[in-house]
Amino acid sequence: MDIIIQLVVGGVIGWLASIIMRTNAQQGIILNIIVGIVGSFIGGKLLSPLLGVSAEGFSVVSLLISLGGAVILLAVVNLFRKGKVR
């Protein structure tokens, strides 16, 4: 059951990040899930120590850290694909 919750939350986080970065029309649900999960990992490893907060467990802080990581991931992908962040 835990994996299903992670996939759903990852999909929502990836979808929100794609709306923020204006890449929603280019992505499908599978890519949104991947962006959410990878973004969560990036946020946990990069943003959490940088901000000095713990992103463990299921909380508002961990969701915001995951969203930040997903936005960073999409910004890097856009930078390499289009030559600009947005």
C-alpha positions as CSV (number, residue, x, y, z in Angstrom):
1,M,0.0,0.0,0.0
2,D,2.9,2.3,0.7
3,I,4.2,2.2,-2.9
4,I,0.8,3.1,-4.2
5,I,0.7,6.2,-2.0
6,Q,4.2,7.2,-3.1
7,L,3.2,6.9,-6.8
8,V,0.1,9.0,-6.3
9,V,1.9,11.7,-4.3
10,G,4.7,11.6,-6.8
11,G,2.3,12.0,-9.7
12,V,0.6,15.0,-8.0
13,I,4.0,16.6,-7.1
14,G,5.2,16.1,-10.7
15,W,2.0,17.5,-12.1
16,L,2.2,20.6,-9.9
17,A,5.8,21.1,-10.9
18,S,5.0,20.8,-14.6
19,I,2.3,23.4,-14.2
20,I,4.7,25.8,-12.4
21,M,7.4,25.2,-15.1
22,R,4.8,25.4,-17.9
23,T,5.6,21.9,-19.3
24,N,2.3,20.3,-18.5
25,A,1.2,20.0,-22.2
26,Q,4.5,18.0,-23.0
27,Q,4.2,15.5,-20.2
28,G,2.0,12.5,-19.6
29,I,1.0,10.9,-16.3
30,I,4.0,8.5,-16.3
31,L,6.5,11.3,-16.8
32,N,4.7,13.3,-14.0
33,I,5.2,10.4,-11.6
34,I,8.9,10.0,-12.6
35,V,9.5,13.8,-12.2
36,G,7.7,13.7,-8.8
37,I,9.7,10.8,-7.5
38,V,13.1,11.9,-8.8
39,G,12.3,15.5,-7.7
40,S,11.6,14.2,-4.2
41,F,15.0,12.5,-4.1
42,I,16.7,15.7,-5.4
43,G,14.8,17.8,-2.9
44,G,15.7,15.4,0.0
45,K,19.4,15.3,-0.9
46,L,19.9,19.0,-2.0
47,L,17.2,21.3,-0.5
48,S,16.7,19.6,2.8
49,P,20.3,20.1,4.1
50,L,20.6,23.5,2.4
51,L,17.5,24.7,4.3
52,G,18.3,22.8,7.5
53,V,15.0,21.0,7.7
54,S,14.2,17.4,7.9
55,A,12.1,16.0,5.0
56,E,11.4,12.6,6.6
57,G,7.9,11.3,6.9
58,F,4.7,12.7,5.4
59,S,4.4,16.4,6.2
60,V,3.8,19.7,4.5
61,V,7.5,20.4,4.7
62,S,8.4,17.2,2.9
63,L,5.8,17.9,0.2
64,L,7.2,21.4,-0.4
65,I,10.8,20.0,-0.5
66,S,9.6,17.4,-3.0
67,L,7.9,20.1,-5.1
68,G,11.1,22.2,-5.0
69,G,13.2,19.3,-6.2
70,A,10.8,18.5,-9.0
71,V,10.9,22.2,-10.1
72,I,14.7,22.1,-10.1
73,L,14.6,18.9,-12.1
74,L,12.3,20.4,-14.7
75,A,14.4,23.6,-14.9
76,V,17.6,21.6,-15.6
77,V,15.8,19.5,-18.2
78,N,14.5,22.7,-19.9
79,L,17.9,24.3,-19.7
80,F,19.5,21.4,-21.6
81,R,16.6,20.8,-24.0
82,K,15.6,24.4,-24.9
83,G,18.6,26.4,-23.8
84,K,16.5,28.3,-21.2
85,V,14.9,27.6,-17.9
86,R,11.3,28.3,-19.0
